[in-house]
């Protein structure tokens, strides 16, 4: 059976939309707090802004914004995973760890393909 090439564009846009809504659901409530002195707040806002810019980058002709935002999402996801893994008490079914693993993969995907 041949791969369904026509679904590639739809799936990439669904990933873009899904990332935006996931990050809005996870970090959207923190926007009101404006806590620039809290590094977690800054990281979460960069996460949120990167997802929105990744979506906007899909409409642009050049893929620079998509690549940069993909790298930011992947990098921040890896940064968020380090304390979980370094703690040494990893539960195999910890949904937080797998959330960051999936977001790392999605970020790397957009960093590698751009606006194809």
N, C-alpha and C positions, 0 to 999 in steps of 0.2 A: 504494500500500500504506500502511495506517495504522500509526502507531507502536504498539508494544506497551506500553501504559501500565501494565499489571500487572507488568511486569518492573522498573519504576522502583524500587520498594521493595526488591526482591531485589538489584538492582545497587548501591543505596546501602549496604545492609548488607554486601555483598561488598567494597565499597571500604573500609568501616570495618574489617572483619576483616583485609583485606589490608594496610592501613596499620599496624595493630597488629603483625602478624607480620613485616612488612618492617622496621619500626623495632626490633623485638626482635632480628631477625637481624643488623641492622647495628650496633646500639648496646647490645644486651643484655649483652654480655660486659664492657662498661665499668662496669656498675653496681657490681661488687665493688671497684673501685679507690678510690672515694670521694676524688677529687681536686678539692676545691672551689676550689683555687687555680688550676687549669687552666681557662681560659675555654672551650676546646673541649669539655671534659668537661661543663661546665655547660650549654652549648648542646645537646649531644647528649642530656643527661638531660631538658632541657625538651622537646626533640623527642619523646623516648620517652614522657614523662608526658603530653604533649599528645595523642599518638595513643591512649593508654589512656583518657584523659578524653573524647576524641571518641567512642570506642566506648561508654563509659558514658553520655554525653550523649544517645545514641540512645534510651535507655530512659526518659528524663525527659520530662515533659509540656512544659516550657518549653525553648526552644531556645537559651538564652543560653550554656550551656556549650559546645554544638556550635559556635556562632558564634565564641566566643572562641578555642577550640582550633583551628578552621579558620584564623582570622587568625594565630594563633601559628605554625602549620605553614607557611602561605604566607609569613609574614614571615621566619621562620628560613631557609626555602628560598631566598628572594631574598638574604638575608644570606650564605648559603653560596655562591650563584652569583657574587656580586660579585668575589671574588678570582680566580675562574676566568676571568671575562670581562675583568677589568681587567688580567690578566696579558698579554693580547694574543696568546698562543700557543694559541688555541682550535683544537682539532681538531674537525672537523665531526662526527665519530663518537665523541666523548668520552662514554662512558656516564654519567659522574658528572654532567656538565652536564645531560644529559637526565633523569636521575633527579630532580634538583632542579626542573627545569621541570615535570615531571609532578606532583611533590609540591606545587608552587606551585598548579597547576591544581586538584588535589584539595582543597587547603586553601581556595582561593577558592570552589570549588563548595559545600563545607559551610558556609562563612561566608555565602554568598548564599542558600542554601535552608533552612538550619537543620535542623529535624527534620520536614520535610515528610512 
